[in-house]
């Protein structure tokens, strides 16, 4: 029996070249910007009326209670507050680019419920962090003057509007990435969740709750920074003809995921439905044939030992190979863990899955090897 290595934290393995992936978009945009001052009373009202748009479904609230409390404390003390950034949409709504944590903190405090865990929002009691006058207090425990101070405090907003091109939101991604100034900078998928709203984005959230996916991802809880959502998007993008038929030597994963999410599915409900069926049928087949260790890799220095951690390139090759096998009508139940281990120990697969992982030859190469070892197929 294979020896299993248990990690203290079951989190995805990282691939440095993918984590450090960046690109410059050479497209030229016609973008205008201007400034405006809003009181928190106005912003809360705009938010309630859906004129100030939070990212679709629910962008994760990542501030801890001490951070949120300290921001309310800053308002009550009259300290300067950093500007927020908004983008005007074609529907004349404003999309929050930067400042979501600050706006949600005030919104939650005024309404009495903290988004972090849906508890009553009382300010932190941490010594030396919050002024003693309102330490541990909820909004309704403040004086009328203090409540008015919060609602009437103004915050400067810088508003962007993309004039051209009308059908391309990629400039918004660039803006999100470059000017986000919150204490916890946004992860790439958090930015995509803000920019590429629509049916396809909604689908990613739905698929992220699939019980088989959660089992194979290795964590029953959704990732607050949306890395699990990005892996689902990765499956669709790397399986696409854009990669299969690419003449490029290598690709930027970040750019590929941005362009794929921006172009696919948002206005085509039938295509989105097909995407959903493809993912759920593939993840079910993988779970049935290889079990909960399906996306784990072998140790680099001991090919008999499993590293019990989600590995991105093992995931994308096995998932895409399984999806292709299902498309071809192959009975995937004939494959098993023995086939998977043979794949992981293949010298060429190990090269393709650990070195130059975004080289087109290596992406397609590891998928081809997965097809061969798991299902005796060619692409």
MIVEXLUM-453246 format. One record per residue (C-alpha): x, y, z; residue number from 1. Coordinates in steps of 0.5 Angstrom, whole numbers. Each point is the difference from the previous one (the first is absolute). Layout:
% residues N
{X->X Y->Y Z->Z i->NUM}
...
% end
This chain:
% residues 379
{X->0 Y->0 Z->0 i->1}
{X->2 Y->7 Z->-2 i->2}
{X->3 Y->4 Z->6 i->3}
{X->-4 Y->6 Z->1 i->4}
{X->3 Y->7 Z->3 i->5}
{X->-4 Y->4 Z->4 i->6}
{X->1 Y->8 Z->-1 i->7}
{X->-2 Y->4 Z->6 i->8}
{X->-4 Y->5 Z->-5 i->9}
{X->-3 Y->-3 Z->-6 i->10}
{X->1 Y->5 Z->-4 i->11}
{X->1 Y->0 Z->-8 i->12}
{X->8 Y->-1 Z->-2 i->13}
{X->3 Y->6 Z->-3 i->14}
{X->3 Y->1 Z->-7 i->15}
{X->5 Y->6 Z->1 i->16}
{X->0 Y->2 Z->-8 i->17}
{X->-8 Y->0 Z->1 i->18}
{X->0 Y->4 Z->6 i->19}
{X->5 Y->5 Z->-3 i->20}
{X->-4 Y->1 Z->-6 i->21}
{X->-1 Y->7 Z->-3 i->22}
{X->-1 Y->3 Z->-7 i->23}
{X->-1 Y->7 Z->-3 i->24}
{X->-6 Y->1 Z->-4 i->25}
{X->2 Y->4 Z->-6 i->26}
{X->-7 Y->2 Z->-2 i->27}
{X->-2 Y->7 Z->0 i->28}
{X->-6 Y->3 Z->4 i->29}
{X->-4 Y->6 Z->0 i->30}
{X->-1 Y->1 Z->7 i->31}
{X->-3 Y->6 Z->4 i->32}
{X->1 Y->1 Z->7 i->33}
{X->-3 Y->6 Z->5 i->34}
{X->-1 Y->1 Z->8 i->35}
{X->-6 Y->0 Z->4 i->36}
{X->-1 Y->0 Z->8 i->37}
{X->-5 Y->-4 Z->3 i->38}
{X->-3 Y->0 Z->7 i->39}
{X->0 Y->-7 Z->3 i->40}
{X->-8 Y->1 Z->1 i->41}
{X->0 Y->1 Z->-8 i->42}
{X->5 Y->-6 Z->-1 i->43}
{X->-5 Y->-5 Z->4 i->44}
{X->-6 Y->2 Z->-3 i->45}
{X->3 Y->-1 Z->-7 i->46}
{X->2 Y->-7 Z->2 i->47}
{X->-7 Y->-1 Z->3 i->48}
{X->-3 Y->2 Z->-7 i->49}
{X->5 Y->-4 Z->-4 i->50}
{X->3 Y->6 Z->-3 i->51}
{X->7 Y->-1 Z->3 i->52}
{X->1 Y->-7 Z->-2 i->53}
{X->4 Y->-5 Z->4 i->54}
{X->3 Y->-6 Z->-4 i->55}
{X->-4 Y->-5 Z->-2 i->56}
{X->-3 Y->-5 Z->5 i->57}
{X->4 Y->2 Z->5 i->58}
{X->7 Y->2 Z->0 i->59}
{X->3 Y->-3 Z->6 i->60}
{X->1 Y->5 Z->6 i->61}
{X->7 Y->-1 Z->3 i->62}
{X->1 Y->5 Z->5 i->63}
{X->1 Y->-3 Z->7 i->64}
{X->-4 Y->4 Z->6 i->65}
{X->6 Y->4 Z->2 i->66}
{X->1 Y->3 Z->-7 i->67}
{X->-7 Y->1 Z->-1 i->68}
{X->-1 Y->3 Z->7 i->69}
{X->6 Y->5 Z->-1 i->70}
{X->-3 Y->2 Z->-6 i->71}
{X->-6 Y->2 Z->4 i->72}
{X->5 Y->3 Z->5 i->73}
{X->3 Y->5 Z->-5 i->74}
{X->-6 Y->2 Z->-3 i->75}
{X->-3 Y->2 Z->7 i->76}
{X->7 Y->3 Z->2 i->77}
{X->0 Y->5 Z->-7 i->78}
{X->6 Y->-3 Z->-2 i->79}
{X->1 Y->0 Z->-8 i->80}
{X->-3 Y->-6 Z->-4 i->81}
{X->3 Y->-2 Z->-6 i->82}
{X->-4 Y->1 Z->-7 i->83}
{X->-4 Y->-6 Z->-3 i->84}
{X->0 Y->-1 Z->-7 i->85}
{X->-6 Y->-2 Z->-4 i->86}
{X->-2 Y->-1 Z->-8 i->87}
{X->-6 Y->2 Z->-3 i->88}
{X->-4 Y->-5 Z->-4 i->89}
{X->-4 Y->0 Z->-6 i->90}
{X->-6 Y->-1 Z->4 i->91}
{X->2 Y->7 Z->4 i->92}
{X->2 Y->-4 Z->6 i->93}
{X->6 Y->0 Z->4 i->94}
{X->5 Y->-6 Z->1 i->95}
{X->4 Y->0 Z->6 i->96}
{X->7 Y->-1 Z->-3 i->97}
{X->4 Y->2 Z->7 i->98}
{X->-3 Y->1 Z->7 i->99}
{X->-5 Y->-5 Z->0 i->100}
{X->3 Y->-2 Z->7 i->101}
{X->-1 Y->7 Z->3 i->102}
{X->-7 Y->1 Z->-3 i->103}
{X->-2 Y->-7 Z->3 i->104}
{X->3 Y->2 Z->6 i->105}
{X->-4 Y->6 Z->1 i->106}
{X->-7 Y->-3 Z->-3 i->107}
{X->1 Y->-6 Z->5 i->108}
{X->1 Y->4 Z->6 i->109}
{X->-6 Y->5 Z->-1 i->110}
{X->-4 Y->-6 Z->-1 i->111}
{X->3 Y->-4 Z->6 i->112}
{X->2 Y->-7 Z->-4 i->113}
{X->7 Y->-1 Z->-1 i->114}
{X->1 Y->-4 Z->-7 i->115}
{X->6 Y->-3 Z->3 i->116}
{X->-4 Y->-5 Z->3 i->117}
{X->-7 Y->3 Z->1 i->118}
{X->0 Y->1 Z->7 i->119}
{X->-2 Y->7 Z->3 i->120}
{X->5 Y->5 Z->-2 i->121}
{X->4 Y->3 Z->7 i->122}
{X->6 Y->4 Z->-1 i->123}
{X->6 Y->-4 Z->2 i->124}
{X->3 Y->0 Z->8 i->125}
{X->7 Y->-1 Z->-2 i->126}
{X->4 Y->4 Z->5 i->127}
{X->3 Y->6 Z->-4 i->128}
{X->-3 Y->-1 Z->-6 i->129}
{X->-7 Y->4 Z->1 i->130}
{X->-1 Y->6 Z->3 i->131}
{X->-3 Y->-1 Z->7 i->132}
{X->-7 Y->4 Z->-1 i->133}
{X->-3 Y->-5 Z->-5 i->134}
{X->4 Y->-7 Z->1 i->135}
{X->-4 Y->-6 Z->0 i->136}
{X->-6 Y->4 Z->-2 i->137}
{X->-5 Y->-1 Z->-6 i->138}
{X->-3 Y->6 Z->-4 i->139}
{X->-6 Y->0 Z->4 i->140}
{X->4 Y->1 Z->6 i->141}
{X->3 Y->6 Z->-2 i->142}
{X->-2 Y->7 Z->1 i->143}
{X->-5 Y->4 Z->-5 i->144}
{X->6 Y->4 Z->-2 i->145}
{X->5 Y->-5 Z->-1 i->146}
{X->-5 Y->-4 Z->-4 i->147}
{X->-1 Y->6 Z->-4 i->148}
{X->8 Y->1 Z->-1 i->149}
{X->0 Y->-7 Z->-3 i->150}
{X->-6 Y->2 Z->-5 i->151}
{X->3 Y->7 Z->-2 i->152}
{X->7 Y->-2 Z->-1 i->153}
{X->2 Y->1 Z->-7 i->154}
{X->5 Y->-4 Z->-4 i->155}
{X->3 Y->2 Z->-7 i->156}
{X->-2 Y->-5 Z->-6 i->157}
{X->4 Y->0 Z->-6 i->158}
{X->-5 Y->-2 Z->-6 i->159}
{X->2 Y->-4 Z->-6 i->160}
{X->-4 Y->-1 Z->-6 i->161}
{X->3 Y->-4 Z->-6 i->162}
{X->-2 Y->4 Z->-7 i->163}
{X->3 Y->-5 Z->-5 i->164}
{X->0 Y->-6 Z->-1 i->165}
{X->-8 Y->-1 Z->2 i->166}
{X->1 Y->-7 Z->0 i->167}
{X->6 Y->-2 Z->3 i->168}
{X->1 Y->1 Z->8 i->169}
{X->7 Y->-2 Z->0 i->170}
{X->2 Y->7 Z->2 i->171}
{X->-4 Y->0 Z->6 i->172}
{X->5 Y->-7 Z->2 i->173}
{X->6 Y->5 Z->-1 i->174}
{X->-3 Y->5 Z->5 i->175}
{X->-2 Y->-5 Z->5 i->176}
{X->7 Y->-3 Z->0 i->177}
{X->4 Y->7 Z->0 i->178}
{X->-4 Y->4 Z->5 i->179}
{X->-3 Y->-5 Z->5 i->180}
{X->3 Y->3 Z->7 i->181}
{X->-4 Y->-4 Z->5 i->182}
{X->4 Y->-3 Z->6 i->183}
{X->-1 Y->-7 Z->-4 i->184}
{X->1 Y->1 Z->-7 i->185}
{X->-5 Y->-3 Z->-5 i->186}
{X->2 Y->-7 Z->-3 i->187}
{X->-1 Y->-1 Z->-7 i->188}
{X->-6 Y->-4 Z->0 i->189}
{X->-3 Y->5 Z->5 i->190}
{X->1 Y->6 Z->-5 i->191}
{X->-3 Y->-5 Z->-6 i->192}
{X->-6 Y->-1 Z->5 i->193}
{X->-1 Y->8 Z->0 i->194}
{X->1 Y->1 Z->-7 i->195}
{X->-3 Y->-6 Z->-4 i->196}
{X->-6 Y->0 Z->3 i->197}
{X->-6 Y->-4 Z->-4 i->198}
{X->-2 Y->-7 Z->-1 i->199}
{X->7 Y->-3 Z->0 i->200}
{X->2 Y->3 Z->6 i->201}
{X->-6 Y->-3 Z->4 i->202}
{X->1 Y->-7 Z->-3 i->203}
{X->7 Y->0 Z->3 i->204}
{X->-3 Y->2 Z->7 i->205}
{X->-5 Y->-6 Z->-1 i->206}
{X->5 Y->-5 Z->-2 i->207}
{X->4 Y->2 Z->6 i->208}
{X->-5 Y->-3 Z->5 i->209}
{X->0 Y->-7 Z->-4 i->210}
{X->1 Y->-5 Z->5 i->211}
{X->5 Y->-4 Z->-4 i->212}
{X->4 Y->6 Z->-2 i->213}
{X->0 Y->2 Z->8 i->214}
{X->3 Y->-7 Z->1 i->215}
{X->5 Y->0 Z->-5 i->216}
{X->2 Y->7 Z->1 i->217}
{X->2 Y->-2 Z->8 i->218}
{X->-4 Y->5 Z->3 i->219}
{X->-8 Y->0 Z->2 i->220}
{X->0 Y->8 Z->1 i->221}
{X->1 Y->4 Z->-6 i->222}
{X->6 Y->4 Z->0 i->223}
{X->-1 Y->7 Z->2 i->224}
{X->5 Y->3 Z->-5 i->225}
{X->-3 Y->-4 Z->-6 i->226}
{X->6 Y->-4 Z->-2 i->227}
{X->-5 Y->-6 Z->-1 i->228}
{X->-4 Y->3 Z->-5 i->229}
{X->6 Y->2 Z->-4 i->230}
{X->2 Y->-7 Z->0 i->231}
{X->-7 Y->-2 Z->-3 i->232}
{X->1 Y->6 Z->-5 i->233}
{X->7 Y->-3 Z->-2 i->234}
{X->-4 Y->-7 Z->-2 i->235}
{X->-4 Y->4 Z->-5 i->236}
{X->6 Y->4 Z->-3 i->237}
{X->5 Y->-5 Z->0 i->238}
{X->-5 Y->-5 Z->-4 i->239}
{X->-2 Y->5 Z->-5 i->240}
{X->3 Y->0 Z->-7 i->241}
{X->3 Y->7 Z->1 i->242}
{X->5 Y->-4 Z->4 i->243}
{X->0 Y->-7 Z->-4 i->244}
{X->1 Y->4 Z->-7 i->245}
{X->5 Y->6 Z->3 i->246}
{X->6 Y->1 Z->-4 i->247}
{X->3 Y->4 Z->6 i->248}
{X->6 Y->-3 Z->4 i->249}
{X->-3 Y->2 Z->6 i->250}
{X->-6 Y->3 Z->3 i->251}
{X->-2 Y->5 Z->6 i->252}
{X->-5 Y->-4 Z->4 i->253}
{X->-2 Y->6 Z->3 i->254}
{X->-2 Y->3 Z->-7 i->255}
{X->-3 Y->-6 Z->-2 i->256}
{X->-4 Y->-1 Z->6 i->257}
{X->-2 Y->8 Z->-1 i->258}
{X->-2 Y->-1 Z->-8 i->259}
{X->-3 Y->-6 Z->1 i->260}
{X->-5 Y->2 Z->6 i->261}
{X->-1 Y->7 Z->-4 i->262}
{X->-2 Y->-4 Z->-7 i->263}
{X->-4 Y->-6 Z->2 i->264}
{X->-7 Y->-1 Z->3 i->265}
{X->-2 Y->6 Z->3 i->266}
{X->-5 Y->1 Z->-6 i->267}
{X->-1 Y->-7 Z->-2 i->268}
{X->-4 Y->-4 Z->5 i->269}
{X->0 Y->-6 Z->-4 i->270}
{X->7 Y->0 Z->0 i->271}
{X->1 Y->1 Z->7 i->272}
{X->-5 Y->-6 Z->2 i->273}
{X->5 Y->-4 Z->-5 i->274}
{X->6 Y->2 Z->4 i->275}
{X->-4 Y->-2 Z->7 i->276}
{X->-2 Y->-7 Z->-3 i->277}
{X->8 Y->-1 Z->-2 i->278}
{X->3 Y->2 Z->6 i->279}
{X->-5 Y->-4 Z->5 i->280}
{X->0 Y->-6 Z->-4 i->281}
{X->8 Y->0 Z->-1 i->282}
{X->1 Y->1 Z->8 i->283}
{X->-5 Y->-5 Z->1 i->284}
{X->4 Y->-5 Z->-4 i->285}
{X->6 Y->2 Z->3 i->286}
{X->-2 Y->-1 Z->7 i->287}
{X->-3 Y->-7 Z->-2 i->288}
{X->6 Y->-3 Z->-3 i->289}
{X->6 Y->3 Z->4 i->290}
{X->-3 Y->2 Z->7 i->291}
{X->1 Y->6 Z->4 i->292}
{X->8 Y->0 Z->-2 i->293}
{X->-2 Y->1 Z->-7 i->294}
{X->4 Y->7 Z->0 i->295}
{X->6 Y->-2 Z->4 i->296}
{X->7 Y->-1 Z->-2 i->297}
{X->5 Y->-4 Z->2 i->298}
{X->6 Y->2 Z->3 i->299}
{X->6 Y->3 Z->-4 i->300}
{X->5 Y->-4 Z->4 i->301}
{X->-4 Y->-6 Z->1 i->302}
{X->-5 Y->-3 Z->-5 i->303}
{X->-3 Y->-5 Z->4 i->304}
{X->-3 Y->6 Z->5 i->305}
{X->-6 Y->4 Z->-1 i->306}
{X->1 Y->7 Z->2 i->307}
{X->-7 Y->2 Z->2 i->308}
{X->-1 Y->6 Z->-3 i->309}
{X->-4 Y->3 Z->-6 i->310}
{X->5 Y->1 Z->-6 i->311}
{X->-3 Y->4 Z->-5 i->312}
{X->4 Y->-3 Z->-6 i->313}
{X->-3 Y->-7 Z->2 i->314}
{X->-7 Y->3 Z->1 i->315}
{X->0 Y->3 Z->-7 i->316}
{X->3 Y->-6 Z->-4 i->317}
{X->-4 Y->-5 Z->3 i->318}
{X->-7 Y->4 Z->0 i->319}
{X->1 Y->2 Z->-7 i->320}
{X->2 Y->-7 Z->-2 i->321}
{X->-6 Y->-3 Z->3 i->322}
{X->-5 Y->6 Z->-3 i->323}
{X->3 Y->-2 Z->-7 i->324}
{X->-1 Y->-8 Z->2 i->325}
{X->-7 Y->2 Z->1 i->326}
{X->-1 Y->4 Z->-6 i->327}
{X->3 Y->-6 Z->-4 i->328}
{X->-5 Y->-5 Z->3 i->329}
{X->5 Y->-4 Z->4 i->330}
{X->-2 Y->-4 Z->6 i->331}
{X->5 Y->4 Z->5 i->332}
{X->-2 Y->-6 Z->6 i->333}
{X->6 Y->-4 Z->-3 i->334}
{X->5 Y->5 Z->2 i->335}
{X->2 Y->-1 Z->8 i->336}
{X->6 Y->3 Z->5 i->337}
{X->5 Y->-5 Z->-4 i->338}
{X->-1 Y->4 Z->-6 i->339}
{X->1 Y->7 Z->3 i->340}
{X->6 Y->-2 Z->4 i->341}
{X->3 Y->-3 Z->-6 i->342}
{X->-1 Y->7 Z->-3 i->343}
{X->3 Y->4 Z->6 i->344}
{X->6 Y->-4 Z->-1 i->345}
{X->1 Y->1 Z->-7 i->346}
{X->6 Y->4 Z->-1 i->347}
{X->-3 Y->4 Z->-6 i->348}
{X->-6 Y->2 Z->4 i->349}
{X->4 Y->2 Z->6 i->350}
{X->4 Y->4 Z->-4 i->351}
{X->-6 Y->3 Z->-3 i->352}
{X->-4 Y->1 Z->6 i->353}
{X->6 Y->3 Z->4 i->354}
{X->4 Y->4 Z->-5 i->355}
{X->-2 Y->6 Z->-5 i->356}
{X->-7 Y->-2 Z->2 i->357}
{X->-3 Y->6 Z->-4 i->358}
{X->4 Y->-2 Z->-6 i->359}
{X->-5 Y->-3 Z->-5 i->360}
{X->3 Y->-6 Z->-2 i->361}
{X->0 Y->-2 Z->7 i->362}
{X->-7 Y->2 Z->1 i->363}
{X->-2 Y->-4 Z->-6 i->364}
{X->5 Y->-6 Z->2 i->365}
{X->-2 Y->-1 Z->7 i->366}
{X->-7 Y->-1 Z->-3 i->367}
{X->2 Y->-5 Z->-5 i->368}
{X->4 Y->-4 Z->5 i->369}
{X->-6 Y->0 Z->5 i->370}
{X->-5 Y->-2 Z->-6 i->371}
{X->5 Y->-6 Z->-2 i->372}
{X->1 Y->-2 Z->7 i->373}
{X->-7 Y->0 Z->3 i->374}
{X->-4 Y->-1 Z->-6 i->375}
{X->5 Y->-3 Z->-6 i->376}
{X->-3 Y->6 Z->-4 i->377}
{X->3 Y->5 Z->-4 i->378}
{X->-2 Y->7 Z->-1 i->379}
% end
